[in-house]
Amino acid sequence: MEFEDLEPKNKLAKPKDLSSWGIAELEAYIARLQGEIARAQAAIDAKGKHRSAADAFFKK
């Protein structure tokens, strides 16, 4: 086993320093993040549907 195998695969990014950002920049950043949240929620919903279908298929 290699040392790299022990490290987490999805490392969290360090929080951005928002202190120097203007209001318009912060609002645009929030809009981008909300877009990412919607995209992640859609992926969760799709995976949930696949799981439900698989559970129904393999249910005794």
C-alpha positions in Angstrom: 0.0 0.0 0.0 1.3 3.4 -1.0 1.1 6.5 1.2 -0.9 8.3 -1.4 -3.6 5.6 -1.1 -4.3 6.8 2.5 -4.9 10.4 1.5 -8.5 11.5 0.9 -9.5 11.5 -2.7 -11.6 14.7 -2.5 -9.7 17.3 -0.7 -11.7 20.3 0.4 -10.5 23.6 -1.0 -9.3 26.3 1.4 -12.0 29.0 2.0 -11.4 32.1 -0.2 -10.5 35.4 1.4 -13.6 37.4 0.6 -12.5 40.6 2.5 -11.3 42.4 -0.6 -14.2 41.5 -2.8 -16.8 44.1 -3.8 -20.5 43.5 -3.4 -21.1 42.8 -7.1 -18.2 40.2 -7.0 -19.7 38.6 -3.9 -23.2 38.4 -5.5 -21.7 36.8 -8.6 -19.8 34.3 -6.5 -23.0 33.4 -4.6 -24.8 32.9 -7.9 -22.1 30.6 -9.1 -22.2 28.6 -5.9 -26.0 28.4 -6.1 -25.5 27.0 -9.6 -23.1 24.4 -8.2 -25.5 23.5 -5.4 -28.3 23.0 -8.0 -26.0 20.8 -10.1 -25.0 18.7 -7.0 -28.7 18.3 -6.0 -29.6 17.1 -9.5 -26.8 14.5 -9.3 -28.1 13.4 -5.9 -31.6 13.1 -7.2 -30.5 11.1 -10.2 -28.4 8.7 -8.0 -31.4 8.3 -5.7 -33.6 7.3 -8.7 -31.1 4.8 -9.8 -30.8 3.4 -6.3 -34.6 3.1 -6.0 -34.8 1.3 -9.3 -32.0 -1.1 -8.2 -33.6 -1.7 -4.8 -37.0 -2.4 -6.5 -35.3 -4.8 -9.0 -33.4 -6.8 -6.3 -36.2 -6.8 -3.8 -37.4 -10.3 -2.9 
